[in-house]
């Protein structure tokens, strides 16, 4: 039986889910309040493809996704006439620590570099240990290092050059399978009085009946869950968080670098540019929002100076401009920076929430595992009592979907920043 399915959210996650549900035989409609596909949180992503995570499932998901980005046309099954996003293999260095967990188990190639090897491979990088991160106006920020740092390097990491185009590619592939995208439509009501399970109304006058509703609304996803009366159904939820990523017209290292010692990350970009973002160090206040619409779209001097001065501490020859330059976005974040990919207590209602910051890379895999979840639950499987697993087709790793449960509790000492 073909199911009428509504996906709320046309970012990279919602578009990937739409594609896989269409492949599974659903009649899919995607609704988004934005003017185009990927115009929300997706457009503010640094689009780094990396594998350092704190759970096996997260590592395995990222490693599987990397195979799909490297074979993007093959994954899409559709040559988008408007062009294709490209994966750039740069490798990634994560400074500090010893052997990272789960990389060997998941089959991810990696190397352990000591400080001398870091200096040899990346001669412009200061290997000094300055942590823990400090505010840049703290006099101790400029103290001499108290040691040297090595790190772990994954040669198959990199970045996707155009996150918005990647979402558009997924949407184009979904359209080729009959999916409709309704843009500039804001969902204002969801109730159960239609001929299908759910009737969804938009502020623009649309009435859409659906058997399945997938909430992939990014920073608006928690509000949609509240509209559905689902607050009591979640042990944890997501919140909108304003974020900034800054672009410097200056060369940096030619690999991506995560630097927990200073609380910053660096990502090369074509044309001799460098993206600089933060790792949410404890010393920096986070800008949580009641409503995503409240976010100031202008980069601020406070965040700009914090991120770029930390980057310059690590790359001493980096020239920091006097005026902020970058992009702002609103992320959708859970307390443990792990997404929620799950069913809900309402029949036919599913969620893909808390995905911002570290899930762009996983979008093509998220589409597949959400289609697997929907198919199993609609066939009668009790995912709450008996959590599903999913075998990744390219790598063979088995992902435990309980990792993404809405019913999980935040573990003491668990992830507290975008690194997950």
Secondary structure, DSSP 8 states (H G I E B T S, - for coil): ---EEEEE--SHHHHHHHHHHHHTT-EEEEEESSSSTT-SGGGG---EE----SSHHHHHHHHHHHHHHHTHHHHHTS--TT----EEE--EEEESSSS-TTHHHHT---EEE-HHHHHHH-TTS--B---S---TTSGGGG---SSB--EEEETT-EEES-HHHHHHHHHHHHHTTT-EEEES--EEEEES-SSSSEEEEETTS-EEEESEEEE--GGGHHHHHHHTT-GGG-SS-EEEEEEEEEEESS---SSEEEETTTTEEEEEETTTEEEEEE---TTS--EEESSGGG---S--HHHHHHHHHHHHHHSTT----SS--EEEEEEEEETTS--EEEE-SSTTEEEEES-TTT-GGGHHHHHHHHHHHHHHHHTT--TTTS--EEE-TTT--EEEGGGG-TT----TT---STT-
